[in-house]
Amino acid sequence: MTLTRRATSRDWRPVKALLGQCDLPMEGAAEHLGNFLLAFDGERMIACAGLEYYGNAALLRSVAVQPGNRGRGVGKALVTQLLAMTAQRNIENVALLSTTAADYFPRMGFTAVARDSLPHGVMASAEFKGACPDTATAMMLRLPEKGDDL
């Protein structure tokens, strides 16, 4: 059974190791670690995913699953939980950059967009300031407004 919980400062070392193992940028992750969710198999962390908040927009980042645990829905479960948390903050759009998983995120409603069409607030993130290459695919998910049918 997989257990999930919010990350704390003591989780930085294993999160950093997993991001390195998955070739994902670490820049800016430690500063937003409190907005990360972690998945565990017993005592062992097997996945992480995080959000950075910028006004009414958020950046989904660092969705990483240990190779031996991929294909079990752990990453999707973390992303789904994070997206549900955005409702508490009145987030309208969630953006992301991906160099390797542009075919994965459309399954969760994200669509590829021009980088310059993303919310301006997310451009302040480390990912947009160079942690992710210019060749990364920009994607966005527009969240339903409160009262809209899901």
Summary of the structure (lengths in Angstrom):
residues: 150
radius of gyration: 14.5
end to end distance: 28.4
largest distance: 41.9
contacts: 437
relative contact order: 0.17
helix: 37%
strand: 30%
